[in-house]
Amino acid sequence: MSKRTYNTDSFGGYLRELRKERGIGFDRFRSELGVSKAYLNDVETDACRPPTPDVQIRMMRILCREKALTQEQTARFYTLAAERRGELPADVMRFLTAHEDAIVKMRADPEYIRYWQKEQ
């Protein structure tokens, strides 16, 4: 029987890689998340879209419980999920939601203004 390979350039494959690197078993991870075996399997094999941002954040908390991920690992996790979901990365959305001043600064940025002038 051949060993299944996972595409670590996809959200599911990358999630599986992070989970295994941290020594978190499949059953423990899915139990702590509160999801079914079938659902987590579908996520890790990219048979479905990545989970919603709230589940992504719960995943990140479990993955980081023992040791934090690097900024690059965290960014890749959220970016891969967002690309497949067609959304802003969950970490960015959470930051913007919590920091209204960041939205005001972004909208005042000349590059942002030029972008929206072209769009209208």
N, C-alpha and C positions, 0 to 999 in steps of 0.2 A: 504494500500500500504506500502510495507516495504522500509525502508531507505537503499539506496545503500551504500555499504561499499567500501572503497578504501584501497588498500594494500600500506601502507606507507613504505614498504621495496622495493617498486618499484619507478622508477623515477616519473611516472605520479602521483601516490598517494602522494609521498613526495612533489612534486610541489604543488598539490592541498592543502595539509596541510599547507605549508608555505604561500601560497596565502591567505587562509582563516584566519590563525593566524594574518596576517597583515591587515585584514579587506578589502582586495582588492576583489571586486566583479568580477565574471567571465567575464561579458561584458566589464567592464572597463579594465581588464587585457588584454583581447584579442584585444581590440581596441587600447590600447597603444602599444601592440606588432605589430599590423598590420596584424593579422592572422584571419582566419575565425572561426566562432563558431564551425563548424564541426571539423576543425583541432585541436583547443585547446581541445575540448572534447576528440578527439582521443588520444591526448598526455596524458591528465589527467587520462584516463581510460586504458592506456597502449595498445591501439588498434593499435598503430604505434610506430615506433622507436622514441626515444627522438629527439628533434630538433638538427639542426646543431650547432656547437660551437658558431657561431655568434649570433644565436637566444638565446642560453643559456645565453650568456653574456648580451643580452638585457633584458632577463627575470630577471637576477640577479640585474640589475640596477633598474628595476621597484620594485622588492621585497625589495631592500635596500634603496629606496628613503626616507622613513620616519625614518627607524631605521636599522642599519647594522645587518646582520646575524652574528652569532658567527663563528669562524673559523671552528668549527666542523660541523655546519650546511652548510656552504659553501662547505667544502670538501665533505660532503655526497651528496649534490646536484650534483656537478660535477662528482663525482665518480659513482653514480648511472647511470647518463647519459652515461658516457664513457663505463661502463661495457656492457650496452645494445647495444651501437653503435660499440663496438670493437675498441675503439680508446683511446688515452691518454686523461685524463681529460682536458677540455678546459682551465682551469686556469693554469695547468702545461704547456700545449703547448704554451699558451700566454706568460708565464714567460720565458720559454726557448727561444722563438722567440725574445723576447726583450732583453735577457741577454746572448749573445754569450759566455761570460766568464763562465757561469754556465755549458754550454755544454762542454767546454774545461776542466773544473774541474771534471765533471762527467766522462769524458773519461779517465782522469788521475787517477781516484780512483782505488785502487787495486781490490776492489770487482768487479767493472765493467770490468777491464782487465781480471780477472779470468773467469768471465761469458762469455766473447767473446772468450777466448781461448778454452773453452769447446764447444762453438757453431761451431767453425771452424773445 
